Amino acid sequence: VLAMLKLSDSHLAADVGMAGDAAFWWARQAFDLRPGDFEPSYQLAKLYTIFGTLKGDESAIRDALEYGKRAIATVEKRTPLASRPADRNFEVHNLLRQNAEWVEDWPTAIAACDAVLARRPKDAVMALARRKYAAAAKMDAALKAEEGALAPGPGSSQAREITFLCGDTVQQWNLDLADRNGIGGSERAVIEVA
């Protein structure tokens, strides 16, 4: 299995654009032989990440997430032939974090950061990423709550209205006056948002 994974790496290193099929083929052979081992799942996660990133393919990034999750769910084996400890303790979680960010899967991104921070509590990059993902998760939750609040009620065929309250201004204004006479930047922003 490890030889198959090395062949996968060799084909990948030879030429990312042309050797991708061979790299995937060897990784899948290893996975088919040992689906419960960390290394084949991690290799497939890496390959899907690389090709998903290069091709802008969200489906490949989602596959990378699934194989990464499979990898971390495997039982750790303490043998000299097993993966590098850094792969299991850091790299796979960092890979999950990056892929989860791409598809805006904030719970997975946060969990990946937490897994690294449990082992490396002073990792400033991971701590910053975690704060960023937590803020993004809050923003998503707030937006979803807002969408629910703005949705028409049961049996209603009309959307609800939103009223903008603007503070005092030097002159009165509305859309017609703005088009006719011009208007300041703050007022234009309110018009554009509406």
Backbone as a ProteinNet text record, in pm:
[ID]
protein_1_A
[PRIMARY]
VLAMLKLSDSHLAADVGMAGDAAFWWARQAFDLRPGDFEPSYQLAKLYTIFGTLKGDESAIRDALEYGKRAIATVEKRTPLASRPADRNFEVHNLLRQNAEWVEDWPTAIAACDAVLARRPKDAVMALARRKYAAAAKMDAALKAEEGALAPGPGSSQAREITFLCGDTVQQWNLDLADRNGIGGSERAVIEVA
[TERTIARY]
83.5	0	87.2	190.4	277	352.2	388.5	454.4	359.7	233.4	134.6	120.8	123.7	111.7	236	352.4	475	468	414.9	396.5	298.9	195.1	100.1	171.6	252.5	329.2	425.5	490	586.1	517.4	402.9	329.2	282.7	243.6	201	318.2	433.6	551.6	601	580.3	629.1	563.8	434.7	363.7	219.7	187.1	53.7	-54.9	-36.2	-140.1	-161.6	-53.9	-65.1	-70.4	-8.3	4.2	-107.4	-204	-310.8	-384.7	-413.1	-486.1	-407.6	-278.1	-195.3	-183.2	-169.1	-159.7	-287.7	-401.6	-528.9	-543.3	-500.9	-515.5	-441.1	-315	-237.9	-297.5	-342.5	-403.7	-531.8	-610.8	-734.6	-705.3	-598.7	-558.5	-524.6	-449.7	-413.7	-538.8	-629.7	-753	-838.6	-847.4	-926.6	-870.7	-738.4	-677	-692.4	-682.1	-685.3	-774.3	-905.5	-994.2	-999.4	-959.4	-962.6	-833.2	-733.8	-605.8	-606	-529.7	-517.8	-457.2	-347.2	-265.3	-338.7	-412.3	-481.1	-587.9	-662.5	-764.1	-699	-589.3	-518.9	-460.6	-406	-351.2	-459.6	-576	-686.3	-732.9	-736.1	-772.9	-675.6	-546.7	-446.4	-464.5	-483.6	-498.4	-622.7	-734.6	-856.8	-839.7	-766.1	-740.4	-659.2	-553.5	-466.6	-544.6	-613.1	-682.3	-806.2	-873	-985.8	-942.3	-827.3	-774	-729.5	-656.5	-606.3	-717.3	-823.6	-932.1	-1050.2	-1043.8	-1156.9	-1280.8	-1261.5	-1369.2	-1418.1	-1532.2	-1586.3	-1621	-1662.8	-1695.2	-1571.1	-1455.9	-1331.4	-1294.8	-1319.5	-1290.6	-1381	-1505.6	-1596.2	-1550.4	-1499.6	-1442.8	-1321.1	-1239	-1122.2	-1166.5	-1272.7	-1325.4	-1368.5	-1438.6	-1485.8	-1371.2	-1270.7	-1156.4	-1074.4	-1066.1	-997.1	-1067.8	-1200.3	-1277.9	-1261.4	-1256.8	-1232.8	-1097.4	-998	-861.6	-855.4	-915.6	-906	-992.5	-1087	-1172.2	-1105.5	-992.2	-926.6	-855.7	-838.5	-766.2	-616.9	-549.6	-405.9	-328.7	-236	-151.6	-11	46.1	181.7	280.6	311.7	410.6	509.4	630.1	728.4	690.3	598.6	558.5	440.5	384.6	267.3	307.8	209	232.1	320.7	365.6	439.5	341.3	383.4	291.9	237	315.7	268.4	151	148.2	35	-94.9	-93.3	-214.3	-246.9	-145.8	-169.2	-190.7	-140.2	-152.9	-199.1	-125.8	-148.1	-290.3	-345.3	-480.5	-582.7	-561.5	-654.1	-639.8	-517.4	-496.1	-560.7	-549.3	-613.9	-765.8	-822.4	-967	-1008.7	-931.7	-962.2	-969	-868.5	-863.6	-978.7	-1005.5	-1114.5	-1249.9	-1267.2	-1393.7	-1415.5	-1307.7	-1320.8	-1371	-1317.7	-1356.2	-1505.8	-1561.7	-1703.8	-1790.3	-1731	-1799.5	-1866.8	-1797.1	-1840.9	-1772.1	-1828	-1762.8	-1749.7	-1847.7	-1827.9	-1707.8	-1688.8	-1573.6	-1444.2	-1442.4	-1322.1	-1285.9	-1385.3	-1360.5	-1310.6	-1372.1	-1330	-1186.3	-1148.7	-1012	-913.3	-947.2	-862	-850	-960.8	-959.8	-870.4	-872.3	-789.4	-640.8	-601.9	-462.4	-429.2	-517.4	-489.9	-483.1	-549.6	-539.9	-397	-327.3	-188.9	-87.2	-125.2	-34.5	-107.3	-129	-212.3	-156.7	-30.5	28	40.8	-26.4	-22.8	-105.8	-36.9	-104.4	-186.7	-136.4	-209.2	-341.2	-335.3	-456.7	-554.7	-503.2	-590.6	-662.1	-588.7	-649.1	-753	-718.4	-813.8	-940.7	-925.7	-1043	-1134	-1073.3	-1153.5	-1226.5	-1156.9	-1217.8	-1336.9	-1320.8	-1428.7	-1545.5	-1515.8	-1623.6	-1703.8	-1634	-1703.6	-1786.8	-1733.1	-1807.3	-1930.9	-1917.5	-2031.7	-2140.9	-2100.4	-2198.4	-2267.8	-2189.6	-2246.4	-2346	-2309.8	-2402	-2530.4	-2516.1	-2634.7	-2722.6	-2660.7	-2737.8	-2808.8	-2739.8	-2802.4	-2919.3	-2902.3	-3012	-3130.7	-3103.5	-3211.4	-3281.9	-3204	-3260.6	-3347.2	-3298.2	-3377.3	-3509.5	-3505.7	-3628.3	-3723.9	-3667.6	-3752	-3812.9	-3742.9	-3792.4	-3884.7	-3888.3	-3973.5	-4120.6	-4200.2	-4343.5	-4401.5	-4496.4	-4560.3	-4645.3	-4687.9	-4771.8	-4898.8	-4929.6	-5050	-5034.7	-4919.5	-4897.3	-4833.2	-4875.1	-4815.7	-4726.2	-4708.9	-4628.5	-4508.1	-4398.6	-4278.2	-4295.6	-4224.8	-4231.6	-4146.1	-4177.6	-4102.8	-3992.1	-3889.1	-3778.7	-3775.7	-3766.1	-3758.1	-3618	-3555.3	-3424.6	-3444.1	-3386.1	-3392.4	-3256.7	-3253.7	-3128.7	-3132.4	-3019.3	-3011	-3035.4	-3029.7	-3051.7	-2950.3	-2998.4	-2911.3	-2932.5	-2837.9	-2845.3	-2967	-2998.1	-3113.9	-3199	-3323.9	-3410.9	-3377.2	-3396.5	-3366.6	-3455.9	-3471.3	-3539.9	-3483.6	-3533	-3478.9	-3491.5	-3606	-3625.3	-3526.5	-3508	-3413.3	-3270.6	-3240.2	-3105.7	-3076.5	-3172.4	-3151.7	-3142.7	-3218.2	-3225.2	-3107.4	-3072.9	-2975.5	-2843.1	-2835	-2715.4	-2730.7	-2645.3	-2661	-2528	-2514.5	-2390.9	-2370.9	-2251.2	-2215.2	-2296	-2321.2	-2397.9	-2540.8	-2600.6	-2736.4	-2740.9	-2642	-2634.9	-2621.8	-2545.8	-2530.1	-2664	-2744	-2876.7	-2964	-2958.4	-3037.3	-2992.9	-2864	-2810.9	-2845.4	-2839.2	-2873.1	-3021.3	-3104.8	-3249.3	-3278
-119.6	0	124.9	125.2	243.6	262.5	151.7	162.4	224.4	187.3	245.1	395	434.4	577.1	653.3	591.5	655.6	669.7	569	579.4	691.9	704.8	814	948.2	963.2	1087.4	1111.2	1003.8	1017.3	1064.2	1007.5	1050.7	1195	1231.5	1369.6	1464.3	1428.8	1514.6	1525	1419.9	1419.4	1528.9	1544.4	1647.6	1650.8	1754.3	1764	1757.7	1826.3	1831.2	1699.8	1629.5	1508.4	1381.1	1381.6	1258.2	1241.6	1331.2	1324.4	1192.2	1140.3	1013.7	900.4	894.6	788.6	806	929.6	954.6	909.3	943.6	900.4	748.2	687.5	543.3	469.7	507.3	440.1	465.6	585.8	615.9	535.3	521.4	442.9	294	244.8	105.4	83.3	175.3	165.1	174.2	264.6	279.8	153.3	94	-28	-142.2	-147	-252.1	-226.7	-98.1	-64.2	57.3	44.3	159.8	211.2	128.7	170.8	231.8	246.6	305.6	456.1	526	671.6	712.8	649.5	696.3	703.3	598.7	610.7	721.2	733.5	839.9	977.5	992	1119.9	1151.7	1050.9	1072.7	1119.9	1056.2	1099.1	1239.4	1271.4	1407.6	1509	1478.2	1569.3	1585.1	1472.4	1479.2	1558	1530.9	1605.4	1754.2	1785.9	1926.4	1992.9	1927	1984	2006.2	1902	1914.7	2002.8	2001.7	2091.6	2236.9	2264	2399.4	2443.1	2356.2	2392.3	2413.1	2334.1	2341.3	2424.9	2475.5	2550.9	2465	2338.8	2239.7	2217.4	2277	2264.5	2119.8	2043.3	1902.3	1825.3	1853.3	1788.5	1831.9	1957.7	2005.9	1934.6	1913	1837.9	1692	1632.7	1498	1498.3	1601.4	1613.6	1619.6	1693.6	1700.5	1562.9	1488.6	1356.6	1261	1260.2	1172	1218.9	1348.6	1399.3	1357.1	1365.1	1320.8	1170.9	1093.5	948.6	923.3	1000.6	982.1	1005.3	1114.3	1142.2	1047.6	980.6	885.8	748.5	726.1	595.5	579.7	455.9	423.9	441.7	510.2	533.9	404.5	375.7	256.7	301.8	238.5	273	174.4	195.4	111.1	201.6	152	235.4	264.1	185.7	205.8	301.1	343.1	430.4	571.1	656.7	793.6	871.3	982.7	1074.3	1128.8	1141.4	1194.9	1332.8	1413	1546.9	1539	1434.8	1419.6	1402.2	1314.9	1285.5	1397.4	1454.8	1552	1694.7	1726.5	1863.5	1872.7	1810.7	1833.1	1801.5	1688.3	1653	1754	1804.3	1903.7	2037.3	2072.9	2196.2	2186.3	2068.9	2045	2057.4	1996.4	2006.6	2151.9	2224.3	2365.1	2445.3	2429.1	2505.6	2468.8	2340.9	2298.4	2340.3	2329.6	2371	2521.2	2598.7	2742.9	2768.8	2695.9	2716.8	2695.8	2592.2	2562.7	2621.1	2704.7	2773.9	2676.6	2568.2	2470.5	2508.1	2608.4	2665.6	2567	2482.2	2386.7	2294.2	2247.7	2161.8	2240.5	2362.5	2446	2472.2	2501.8	2527.9	2401.3	2287.3	2161	2127.2	2153.4	2127	2215.7	2342.6	2432.8	2385.4	2345.7	2298	2175.4	2085.7	1965	2001.6	2099	2141.6	2215.9	2306.7	2386.3	2300.5	2185	2095.2	2043.2	2028.6	1979.6	2092.9	2202	2316.6	2444.1	2463.5	2575.6	2713.8	2723.9	2854.9	2879.6	2800.5	2817.7	2940.8	3052	3179.8	3178.2	3113.5	3108.1	3033.4	2921.5	2841.7	2915.1	2983.3	3058.4	3171.1	3239.2	3345.9	3288.8	3176.7	3113.3	3074	3020	2978.5	3097.3	3209.7	3330.1	3376.3	3369.8	3410.5	3320	3188.2	3095.5	3111.2	3136.8	3157.9	3282.7	3388.2	3510.2	3484.6	3407.8	3375.5	3292.3	3200	3116.9	3203.4	3299.5	3391	3474.5	3522	3603.5	3521.2	3397.6	3311	3287.6	3262	3237.9	3362.7	3479.5	3604	3627.6	3600.3	3618	3522.4	3397.7	3301.3	3342.8	3393.4	3439.9	3559.3	3647.6	3765.5	3722.8	3626.7	3578.8	3520.3	3447	3390.3	3498.4	3604.9	3713.5	3794.1	3799.3	3878.8	3800.6	3670.3	3588.1	3619.9	3615	3638.5	3536.6	3580.5	3492	3386.6	3287	3181.6	3241.4	3199.6	3247.8	3384.7	3448.3	3581.6	3569.8	3653.5	3653	3774.4	3855.8	3976.4	3970	4023.9	4032.8	4145.9	4137.3	4244.3	4362.1	4480	4600	4622.7	4690.6	4731.4	4883.2	4944.1	5088.7	5126.5	5220.9	5270.6	5399.3	5408.6	5529.5	5595.7	5714.2	5787.8	5906.6	5937.9	6051.3	6183.5	6292.3	6425.7	6456.4	6525.2	6569.6	6718.7	6779.5	6924	6958.3	6876.3	6901.3	6776	6793.5	6679	6618.9	6489.2	6423.7	6301.6	6263.9	6140.6	6096.6	5988	5933.1	6031.8	6100	6194.8	6310.2	6366.4	6477.3	6430.9	6309.1	6256.3	6247	6200.2	6188.1	6324.5	6420.4	6552.2	6640.6	6643.1	6740.2	6677.6	6545.9	6482.3	6471.1	6394.3	6368.3	6321.6	6326.1	6284.5	6133.3	6091.1	5949.9	5863.3	5912.3	5833.1	5812.1	5918.5	5905.8	5811.5	5822.8	5734.7	5589.4	5565.1	5427.7	5371.8	5453.5	5407.5	5373.6	5458.2	5431.7	5302.1	5280.4	5160.4	5034.5	5042.2	4926.2	4893	4997.7	4975.2	4915.6
0	0	0	85.4	89.7	-41.8	-107.3	-237.2	-339.3	-334.3	-426	-402.4	-276.6	-244.7	-290.6	-279.7	-330	-482.4	-549.2	-694.3	-728.3	-649.8	-670.5	-658.1	-552.7	-533.7	-649.7	-696.6	-806.9	-934	-963.7	-1083.7	-1069.3	-950.4	-927.7	-946.5	-891.4	-901.7	-1046.1	-1124.4	-1262.4	-1345.4	-1329.5	-1406.7	-1358	-1284.8	-1225.8	-1331.7	-1441.6	-1543.5	-1615.4	-1646.3	-1727.3	-1643.7	-1525.8	-1447.5	-1345.7	-1346.5	-1247.7	-1248.9	-1367.4	-1375.8	-1311.5	-1339.6	-1281.5	-1130.7	-1085.3	-941.1	-870.8	-929	-871.9	-878.3	-989.9	-1005.6	-894.4	-868.2	-764	-625.6	-601.7	-471.6	-451.3	-556.7	-545.3	-524.6	-587.9	-565.8	-418.3	-361.5	-219.4	-132.2	-166.9	-90.1	-99.2	-217.9	-234	-149.8	-136.7	-54.9	94.6	135.6	277.4	302.7	283.8	301.5	445.6	541.2	680.8	729.7	640.4	679.5	652.9	732.8	720.6	586.8	549.4	438.1	303.7	262	132.1	129.7	238.4	243.5	239.9	313.5	316.4	178.3	110.8	-23.1	-118.9	-115.2	-202.2	-166	-36.9	4.2	-53.9	-48.5	-105.3	-256	-324.8	-470.7	-511.6	-445.5	-479.4	-447.8	-342.6	-310.1	-420.8	-462.8	-566.4	-695.4	-740.8	-868.7	-857.7	-743.8	-724.4	-726.8	-665	-662	-801.2	-870.1	-1002.8	-1104.4	-1092.5	-1190.7	-1143	-1018.9	-966.1	-953.9	-917.9	-916.2	-772.7	-738.9	-603.7	-570	-667.4	-645	-597.5	-657.4	-614.2	-472.5	-439.3	-304.1	-203.9	-239.9	-150.7	-135.8	-244.6	-234.8	-142	-152.8	-64.6	81.5	107.1	244.3	293.5	210.6	251.7	280	192.7	216.4	336.8	356.9	475.8	604.2	603	720	743.3	634.3	647.2	709.9	665.5	716.7	867.4	914.7	1058.7	1141.2	1077.7	1150.7	1166.5	1097.4	1105.7	1239.3	1278.7	1401.6	1375	1464.9	1448.2	1472.1	1381.5	1394.3	1430	1528.1	1572.3	1511.3	1384.3	1318.2	1247.3	1223.9	1153.1	1008.2	953.6	814.6	800.3	910.7	905.4	863.2	852.2	805.9	902.1	852.9	939.6	1043.7	1167.8	1270	1233.4	1165.5	1127	1030.2	947.4	854.7	932.2	1031	1108.5	1207.3	1269.5	1376.1	1326.7	1206.8	1159.1	1013.4	923.1	780.3	735	778.7	734.7	786.5	906.3	962.8	889.2	854.9	779.4	641.6	579.6	451.1	463	566.8	590.3	610.2	688	716.5	587.3	503	378.6	284.5	271.7	183.7	238.3	368.9	430.2	411.9	418.6	395.2	253.2	157.4	18	-1.8	60.2	41	153.3	236.8	346.7	442.9	473.4	573.4	704.4	771.7	889.8	1005.2	1034.5	1144.2	1122.1	997.9	969.2	980.8	932	940.8	1087	1169	1311.1	1380.7	1351.1	1412.9	1374.2	1249.9	1205.5	1280.8	1298.1	1375.3	1519.7	1579	1717.3	1733.7	1635.1	1641.9	1642.9	1562.7	1561	1689.9	1731.4	1851.8	1977.6	1978.8	2093.9	2109	1997	2000.6	1996	1934.6	1918.4	1958.4	2089	2134.1	2100.1	2068.4	2038	1888	1807.8	1662.6	1626.7	1603	1579	1450.4	1346.7	1219.1	1237.7	1309.2	1328.8	1420.9	1523.1	1613.5	1537.9	1451	1371.1	1274.2	1209.9	1117.8	1192.3	1312.3	1390.8	1420.9	1460	1487.6	1360.5	1248.6	1121.7	1088.4	1108.2	1076.5	1172.6	1299.1	1396.1	1359	1317	1274.4	1148.8	1055.6	933.2	965.8	1059.8	1099.8	1162.6	1246.6	1307.2	1200.4	1104.1	997	916.1	882.9	808.5	887	1016.7	1099.8	1104	1116.5	1119.9	986.8	877	745.6	726	770.1	757.9	844.5	964.3	1051.4	988.1	928.3	861.5	743.4	665.4	551.6	598.5	708.5	763.4	810.9	870.4	920.2	805.8	692.9	580.4	488.7	505.5	418.2	444.6	340.5	359.9	457.9	534.5	631.5	562.9	638.7	580.5	520.1	400.3	333.5	270.7	289	233.5	96.2	5.1	-128.4	-149.2	-46	-60.1	32.2	-17.4	64.9	165.2	272.7	373	329.2	383	347.7	448.5	402	489.3	485.6	600.9	609.6	654.8	584.2	621.7	699.4	815.4	896.1	888.7	830.5	816.1	911.2	966.1	1058.9	989	1067.3	1011.8	902.4	798.1	689.6	670.6	601.3	578.2	494.4	397.1	311.7	299.9	272.5	250.5	114.6	104.3	-22.1	-40.1	-165	-200.9	-335.8	-389.5	-513	-629.5	-638.3	-748	-739.6	-619.4	-602.9	-629.9	-590.9	-613.4	-762.3	-838.6	-983.6	-1051.5	-1000.9	-1063.8	-1025.1	-894.2	-844.2	-799.6	-798.8	-742.3	-591.6	-529.6	-386.9	-328.9	-197.4	-130.8	-131.9	-94.6	-97.3	-2	118.9	215.4	168.1	115.4	65.7	-56.2	-143.9	-260.7	-214.2	-107.7	-55.8	-10.4	55.8	100.5	-20.2	-123.3	-243.9	-309	-320.6	-385.4	-305.2	-173.9	-90.7	-106.4	-111.5	-125.9	-260.7
[MASK]
++++++++++++++++++++++++++++++++++++++++++++++++++++++++++++++++++++++++++++++++++++++++++++++++++++++++++++++++++++++++++++++++++++++++++++++++++++++++++++++++++++++++++++++++++++++++++++++++++

